[in-house]
Amino acid sequence: MNKFKKNPNYLLSYSIAHCIFFAVICLLLAAFKGFSYEVNFKSYDSLVVLLAIILCGLPSSVLHNCAHRNVGPRFTNDLIGEFLGTLMLYGYRGFTLGHMFHHKYPDNPEFDPHPPRGYSFLRFVISPVKATLIIIERAYFKFFGNNSKTRANISMQKTFFNVSIALKVLFWFLVFGLKYFLIFYLPLYVLNIFVFAHINYATHIENSEGNSEIINLKDGLYYKFVNLVSFGGYYHKNHHLRPQVFNPSKIIESDENYISYVPEIDLKTPKRSKIFELKLVNGLEQLSKKLNLE
């Protein structure tokens, strides 16, 4: 976060570099490998889909640990982080920055990219990238001022960020071909987005006093399985208490409640709907209005 505070082009230069790099790589792949549109499915392809399902939460979990520099020496950690940031499309640097805001300001609607208070789950799943950009923009203007120059920088950041995502999608399409892009990459990506979103949604709760609290979830077949695959992803309270531990399920759990955010004003929000209800309730938008956030 210190580099972000000191360098107004910290994210812009990263996105531009990604655009150039992946544009060149995609051109080379297209020239020498070409586009594969084969979709002749075989019976054993079901194993590929199964592998994508089994890996749900693993790439995001390791990327998350890379953000905390928990994956070996600095060079190895960052190399793995860059690979997984490419796999998840949004990039290692932006993810790390947004995640550091989440740890420094957990559940604070002004600077946490994904406080689940007031969100329906479906809206929460599709909101993190946009919400993170809003938080980063807010912090950027706080550090560098809100003027024509900084607004132009933010606009370019968004443009190159979106172009870099499109180029990474094309990159993975060229790498896998249409068939394995559809039956391996897409399920892997969607399930990772779902699991990582649910970890944050389900473990950041509103307690009986209306305060935000972070909890661990470990009971039940689903939580046991995902905690195994994701190295303790749902042990979120443990993770916030000791983020430098690779697998927070190995930590002895504290008996004390972890209160992450106490609202200064009444922030009554809609009760959470069932996970699969098709509601698009935007909690951050509601809280921003209540708190007079731009």
C-alpha positions as CSV (number, residue, x, y, z in Angstrom):
1,M,0.0,0.0,0.0
2,N,3.0,2.3,0.6
3,K,4.0,2.2,-3.1
4,F,0.4,3.1,-4.0
5,K,0.5,6.1,-1.7
6,K,3.8,7.3,-3.2
7,N,3.4,6.6,-6.9
8,P,0.3,8.0,-8.7
9,N,1.0,5.7,-11.6
10,Y,1.4,2.6,-9.5
11,L,-1.7,0.8,-11.0
12,L,-1.7,2.5,-14.3
13,S,1.8,1.4,-15.2
14,Y,1.0,-2.1,-14.2
15,S,-2.1,-2.3,-16.4
16,I,-0.3,-0.8,-19.3
17,A,2.5,-3.3,-18.9
18,H,0.0,-6.1,-18.8
19,C,-1.8,-4.9,-21.9
20,I,1.5,-4.8,-23.9
21,F,2.7,-8.1,-22.6
22,F,-0.5,-10.0,-23.2
23,A,-1.1,-8.3,-26.6
24,V,2.3,-9.6,-27.7
25,I,1.8,-13.1,-26.2
26,C,-1.6,-13.4,-27.8
27,L,-0.3,-12.4,-31.2
28,L,2.5,-15.0,-30.9
29,L,0.1,-17.7,-29.9
30,A,-2.4,-16.8,-32.7
31,A,0.5,-16.8,-35.2
32,F,2.2,-20.1,-34.2
33,K,-0.6,-22.1,-32.4
34,G,-3.7,-20.6,-34.0
35,F,-7.3,-20.8,-32.8
36,S,-8.7,-24.2,-31.8
37,Y,-12.5,-24.4,-32.1
38,E,-12.7,-28.2,-31.7
39,V,-15.5,-29.2,-29.3
40,N,-15.6,-32.9,-29.8
41,F,-16.4,-34.0,-26.3
42,K,-15.2,-37.4,-25.1
43,S,-16.5,-39.4,-22.1
44,Y,-13.2,-38.8,-20.2
45,D,-13.8,-35.0,-20.5
46,S,-16.1,-35.4,-17.5
47,L,-12.9,-35.9,-15.4
48,V,-11.6,-32.5,-16.6
49,V,-14.8,-30.9,-15.4
50,L,-14.5,-32.8,-12.1
51,L,-10.9,-31.6,-11.7
52,A,-12.1,-28.0,-12.2
53,I,-14.8,-28.6,-9.5
54,I,-12.3,-30.2,-7.1
55,L,-10.0,-27.2,-7.5
56,C,-12.7,-24.8,-6.5
57,G,-11.1,-22.2,-4.2
58,L,-7.5,-23.4,-4.6
59,P,-6.2,-20.7,-7.1
60,S,-7.9,-17.9,-5.2
61,S,-6.6,-19.2,-1.8
62,V,-3.0,-19.4,-3.0
63,L,-3.3,-16.0,-4.7
64,H,-4.7,-14.7,-1.4
65,N,-1.7,-16.1,0.4
66,C,0.6,-14.5,-2.1
67,A,-0.9,-11.1,-1.3
68,H,0.3,-11.7,2.3
69,R,3.7,-13.0,1.1
70,N,3.1,-16.4,2.6
71,V,4.3,-18.5,-0.4
72,G,8.0,-18.9,-0.1
73,P,10.8,-16.4,-1.0
74,R,9.7,-13.0,-2.4
75,F,10.5,-13.9,-6.0
76,T,8.7,-17.2,-5.9
77,N,5.8,-15.7,-4.1
78,D,5.3,-12.9,-6.6
79,L,5.8,-15.1,-9.6
80,I,3.0,-17.5,-8.4
81,G,0.9,-14.4,-7.5
82,E,1.3,-13.0,-11.0
83,F,0.4,-16.4,-12.6
84,L,-2.7,-16.8,-10.4
85,G,-3.6,-13.1,-10.8
86,T,-3.6,-13.8,-14.6
87,L,-5.7,-16.9,-14.1
88,M,-8.3,-14.9,-12.1
89,L,-8.0,-12.0,-14.6
90,Y,-7.8,-9.0,-12.3
91,G,-4.1,-9.2,-11.8
92,Y,-1.8,-9.6,-8.7
93,R,-1.0,-6.0,-7.9
94,G,-4.6,-4.8,-7.9
95,F,-5.9,-7.8,-6.0
96,T,-3.1,-7.3,-3.4
97,L,-3.9,-3.6,-3.0
98,G,-7.6,-4.2,-2.6
99,H,-7.0,-7.0,-0.1
100,M,-4.8,-4.8,2.0
101,F,-7.6,-2.3,2.2
102,H,-9.9,-5.1,3.3
103,H,-7.5,-6.0,6.2
104,K,-6.8,-2.5,7.3
105,Y,-10.5,-1.4,7.2
106,P,-12.5,-4.6,7.5
107,D,-16.3,-4.1,7.0
108,N,-15.8,-0.3,6.9
109,P,-17.9,0.8,3.9
110,E,-15.6,3.8,3.2
111,F,-12.5,1.7,2.5
112,D,-13.3,-2.0,2.5
113,P,-13.8,-3.2,-1.1
114,H,-16.3,-5.8,-0.1
115,P,-18.2,-5.3,3.1
116,P,-21.2,-7.7,2.8
117,R,-23.5,-5.6,5.0
118,G,-26.8,-5.1,3.2
119,Y,-25.9,-7.1,0.1
120,S,-27.8,-10.0,-1.4
121,F,-25.4,-12.8,-2.1
122,L,-26.0,-12.7,-5.9
123,R,-25.2,-9.0,-6.0
124,F,-22.1,-9.5,-3.8
125,V,-20.8,-12.2,-6.1
126,I,-20.8,-9.9,-9.1
127,S,-19.8,-6.7,-7.3
128,P,-16.2,-7.2,-5.9
129,V,-14.2,-5.9,-8.9
130,K,-16.4,-2.8,-9.4
131,A,-16.5,-2.2,-5.6
132,T,-12.7,-2.5,-5.4
133,L,-12.3,0.0,-8.1
134,I,-14.6,2.4,-6.2
135,I,-12.5,2.1,-3.0
136,I,-9.2,2.4,-4.9
137,E,-10.5,5.5,-6.7
138,R,-11.7,7.0,-3.3
139,A,-8.3,6.4,-1.8
140,Y,-6.4,7.7,-4.8
141,F,-8.2,11.0,-4.7
142,K,-7.6,11.2,-0.9
143,F,-3.8,10.7,-1.4
144,F,-3.3,12.7,-4.7
145,G,-6.3,15.1,-4.8
146,N,-9.3,15.2,-6.9
147,N,-8.5,17.3,-10.0
148,S,-8.4,17.0,-13.8
149,K,-5.0,15.2,-13.8
150,T,-6.0,12.6,-11.2
151,R,-9.4,12.1,-12.8
152,A,-7.7,11.5,-16.2
153,N,-5.3,9.0,-14.5
154,I,-8.2,7.1,-12.9
155,S,-10.0,7.0,-16.3
156,M,-6.9,5.6,-18.0
157,Q,-6.5,3.0,-15.1
158,K,-10.0,1.7,-15.7
159,T,-9.5,1.6,-19.5
160,F,-6.3,-0.3,-19.4
161,F,-7.5,-2.5,-16.6
162,N,-10.5,-3.6,-18.7
163,V,-8.4,-4.1,-21.8
164,S,-6.0,-6.2,-19.8
165,I,-8.8,-8.4,-18.6
166,A,-10.0,-8.9,-22.2
167,L,-6.5,-9.8,-23.4
168,K,-6.1,-12.3,-20.5
169,V,-9.4,-14.0,-21.5
170,L,-8.1,-14.2,-25.1
171,F,-4.8,-15.6,-23.7
172,W,-6.5,-18.4,-21.9
173,F,-8.7,-19.1,-24.9
174,L,-5.6,-19.5,-27.1
175,V,-3.8,-21.6,-24.5
176,F,-6.7,-24.0,-23.8
177,G,-8.6,-23.9,-27.1
178,L,-12.4,-23.7,-27.1
179,K,-13.1,-27.1,-25.7
180,Y,-11.0,-26.9,-22.6
181,F,-11.7,-23.3,-22.2
182,L,-15.4,-24.2,-21.8
183,I,-15.0,-27.4,-19.7
184,F,-12.0,-26.5,-17.5
185,Y,-11.2,-22.8,-17.4
186,L,-14.7,-21.4,-17.2
187,P,-15.9,-23.8,-14.4
188,L,-12.6,-23.3,-12.5
189,Y,-12.9,-19.5,-12.8
190,V,-16.6,-19.3,-11.9
191,L,-16.3,-21.7,-8.9
192,N,-13.4,-19.7,-7.6
193,I,-15.3,-16.5,-7.8
194,F,-18.3,-18.1,-6.1
195,V,-16.2,-19.7,-3.3
196,F,-14.1,-16.7,-2.6
197,A,-17.1,-14.4,-2.5
198,H,-19.0,-16.8,-0.2
199,I,-16.1,-17.0,2.2
200,N,-16.2,-13.2,2.6
201,Y,-20.0,-13.1,2.6
202,A,-20.6,-15.9,5.1
203,T,-17.8,-15.1,7.6
204,H,-18.4,-11.3,7.8
205,I,-21.7,-11.2,9.7
206,E,-23.8,-8.6,11.6
207,N,-24.2,-9.7,15.2
208,S,-27.2,-9.1,17.4
209,E,-25.9,-5.6,18.4
210,G,-25.7,-4.5,14.7
211,N,-21.9,-4.6,14.6
212,S,-19.8,-6.4,12.0
213,E,-18.1,-9.5,13.2
214,I,-15.8,-12.0,11.6
215,I,-16.2,-15.7,12.3
216,N,-14.9,-19.1,11.4
217,L,-17.0,-21.7,9.6
218,K,-15.9,-25.3,9.8
219,D,-18.9,-27.6,10.4
220,G,-20.7,-29.4,7.6
221,L,-19.5,-31.3,4.6
222,Y,-19.2,-28.2,2.3
223,Y,-17.1,-26.2,4.8
224,K,-14.9,-29.2,5.6
225,F,-14.3,-29.9,1.9
226,V,-13.6,-26.3,0.9
227,N,-11.4,-25.7,4.0
228,L,-9.3,-28.7,2.9
229,V,-9.0,-27.5,-0.7
230,S,-8.5,-23.8,0.1
231,F,-6.1,-24.3,3.1
232,G,-8.6,-23.1,5.7
233,G,-10.4,-20.4,3.6
234,Y,-13.4,-20.3,5.9
235,Y,-11.3,-19.9,9.0
236,H,-11.6,-16.2,8.3
237,K,-11.5,-15.0,11.9
238,N,-8.2,-16.8,12.4
239,H,-6.9,-15.4,9.1
240,H,-7.7,-11.8,10.1
241,L,-6.1,-12.3,13.5
242,R,-2.9,-13.8,12.0
243,P,-2.8,-13.1,8.2
244,Q,0.8,-14.3,8.0
245,V,-0.2,-17.9,8.6
246,F,-0.6,-19.9,5.3
247,N,-3.4,-22.2,6.7
248,P,-5.5,-20.5,9.4
249,S,-7.2,-23.8,10.2
250,K,-4.0,-24.8,12.0
251,I,-4.4,-21.9,14.5
252,I,-5.9,-22.5,17.9
253,E,-9.1,-20.5,17.8
254,S,-9.6,-17.5,20.1
255,D,-12.7,-17.6,22.3
256,E,-13.1,-13.8,22.0
257,N,-15.4,-12.4,19.4
258,Y,-13.7,-10.5,16.5
259,I,-15.6,-7.3,16.1
260,S,-14.4,-5.7,12.9
261,Y,-16.6,-2.6,12.5
262,V,-18.9,-0.7,14.9
263,P,-21.1,1.8,12.9
264,E,-21.0,5.4,14.2
265,I,-24.6,5.8,13.0
266,D,-27.6,3.5,12.6
267,L,-26.8,1.5,9.5
268,K,-29.8,-0.8,9.5
269,T,-29.7,-2.8,6.3
270,P,-32.0,-5.5,4.8
271,K,-31.8,-8.9,6.3
272,R,-29.7,-11.3,4.2
273,S,-31.7,-13.2,1.7
274,K,-31.2,-16.9,1.0
275,I,-28.0,-17.6,-1.0
276,F,-29.7,-18.5,-4.2
277,E,-32.5,-15.9,-4.2
278,L,-32.2,-13.8,-7.4
279,K,-32.1,-10.4,-5.7
280,L,-29.7,-7.7,-6.6
281,V,-29.5,-5.6,-3.4
282,N,-26.5,-3.3,-3.4
283,G,-25.4,-2.8,0.2
284,L,-22.4,-0.6,-0.6
285,E,-24.6,1.8,-2.6
286,Q,-27.0,2.1,0.3
287,L,-24.3,2.6,2.9
288,S,-22.5,5.1,0.8
289,K,-25.6,7.3,0.7
290,K,-26.1,6.9,4.4
291,L,-22.5,7.9,5.1
292,N,-22.4,10.6,2.5
293,L,-19.6,9.0,0.7
294,E,-18.8,10.1,-2.9
